[in-house]
Amino acid sequence: MYTTAVGHYPKIGGKAPNLRTALNRLDLERITQEEVHRIEDENTVEVLEAQARAGLDVVTDGQVRWEDGQTHFARRLKGFSIGGLTRYFNTNTYYRQPVAEGPVAWEGPIALQDYQFAVAHSSKPVKAVITGPYTLARLCVNQAYPDLNSLALALAEALNQEALALQKAGAPLIQFDEPAILKYKEDFPVFLEAARRVTRGLTVKTAVSTWFYDISGLYPQFLQAPFQVIGLDFVSSRANLELLKKFPSDKELGFGVLDGRNTYVEPVEQIVEALRRIKRVVPLDRIHLSPSCGLEYLPRERAYQKLVRLVEGARKAQEVLA
Amino acid sequence: MTKGLFTTSVGSFPKPDYLVKARNKAARGEIAPQELQELERKATEQWIRVQEELGIDILVDGEMYRGDMVAYFAEHWEGFGESGLVRAYGNRYYHKPVVTGPVRRSRPTTVEWWRYAQSLTSRPVKGMLTGPYTICDWSFDEHYGDRETFVMALAKAVHDEAKDLEAAGCQYIQIDEPAICTRAEEVEMASRALGIVTKGLKAYTVTHTAEYTQTYGEMASVFDQVVHLPVDNLDLEMANSNYFILELFRQRGLPGDKAISAGVLDVHTHRIESVDRVKAGIRQLLEVIPAERLWIKPDCGLKTRLEEEAIAKLKVMVQAVREVKEEMGIE
């Protein structure tokens, strides 16, 4: 069993220089972009250290530099402008909605440098994270392609370049974030074809990550998607636990058990109990134990406590359930 | 002549520099609460004067004494623990409260501030509350474990506050529910809770609601519930979403008992809209909503803008309304 983070981590609240203050000062032209990059680096190092200190087996760079999962990629791909603010699923977090205005294309590495920085500063293995082509297409305004399918496939080709670059750089695991597919289930064929294209040529282990919604109606066909690790949120809905009656032996499960959206820190026993139940379907050595989603919905201190608890739960479960 | 196109604001205005500094000092215990309060009163008076001078019809106090619209109430009510800072978008953060026990309002929260603001002007000042659904949705729940129970407990507290505002003489009470469309499956529950808040009120009620709904399709799916929310006036953002919601009003109509406060200024950009652009927006609105049931205002609270930007934007809005009124013979 591995313990891991899903993706983002609170950007402020640690000992490193405050990134919020820095960005305000940048807006007022009181500091330079280079100084902001340095502060982002310092915070990234701090977030990497926090995850290692909590005891996670596999970490992310915390996505300190990402404004959000959509614009971070759309701004760096060809073909997008950035539109008005809109709500991210059912959260109180918003993002500026990318607008696909012309043919989209990969013009050079987006997440690669950040991945390399994280590896150089982490004592733990780092996984690379890319917003999946289907979710990126679904959360954009499409003014360039005749339908969602053609935009998603164009994005799959573009992001495939990014994934190949990350593979070449030695990433041990590439995770594609595709939360939208569990909300808009009717798009499954689009998601599936985009998934096939975005993973073409990859020999590295791949994961798909989802959150906030359950897999009802899409299981077991979801397993056709060419990812080795299937990441699901077992907090937002109890349904996922009920639905997973069978799980194939060539797949691994991303088991999101701690609520990444609430400050309440669940007791160790709750994690052990959840693992006891899932163990009947998926052996523990194929479980990637994680919070239900990225932790930026929490204050920094509480995010850390969640990770500490996650690791405590994993250790206790290995003792009790082994 | 028809009366109509009343001007108002959604609620918050930017805090002057001296107040921002004083709030920081007060948070560190470096100045006394009374000293801070005097500056809050001074800033409130400034904004009342700004609105009077611009000629706005229905005023707000600008919320100089509030940090966040949810945390403010959490800080004054029993049941909430310390809030934490959480990012909302871009570089904007808010204090997200944690509910750790039963919610209870032991005394009036906003009444004294409303009384003070109203004492400064002969124009009506709105009483400003945050609705139960939004307080729930924007808080961490470590106590209730069930959203509906939490929302209904909040509804009672907000209702009591509204009654106290009304008893103090407040004629316009706004209960903000920006989060109401966050989960389509909960709009009915949120509407019921708002009904508990407005039940028995004689004051004119407004709700600022349905912020940032993702798409036309998603707004369409909750539109009928939103237009029947139990208030007199629905305050909606429109400029930020390019007035797409008007198509729904065109198709399905506006219930006869409702007025609309329509947002014509994007509050998320430094750019000051041109008078012509705002006039074009107002004309679009008038094609669908009769002038006597149409209020004009910025999309949202202006607190995230610089002071001079907020004033410049309001000035453009008032000028646009004035010109449209003249051209169309509206009083």
Interface residues (C-beta under 8 A of the other chain):
Chain A: P10 K11 I12 G13 R20 L23 N24 D27 E67 D68 G84 L85 T86 R87 N90 T91 N92 T93 Y94 Y95 R96 N262 T263 Y264 E296 Y297 L298 P299 E301 R302
Chain B: G84 L85 V86 R87 A88 Y89 G90 N91 Y93 K96 V98 D137 W138 F140 D141 E142 A179 T182 R183 E211 Y212 T213 Q214 N240 S241 N242 D266 H268
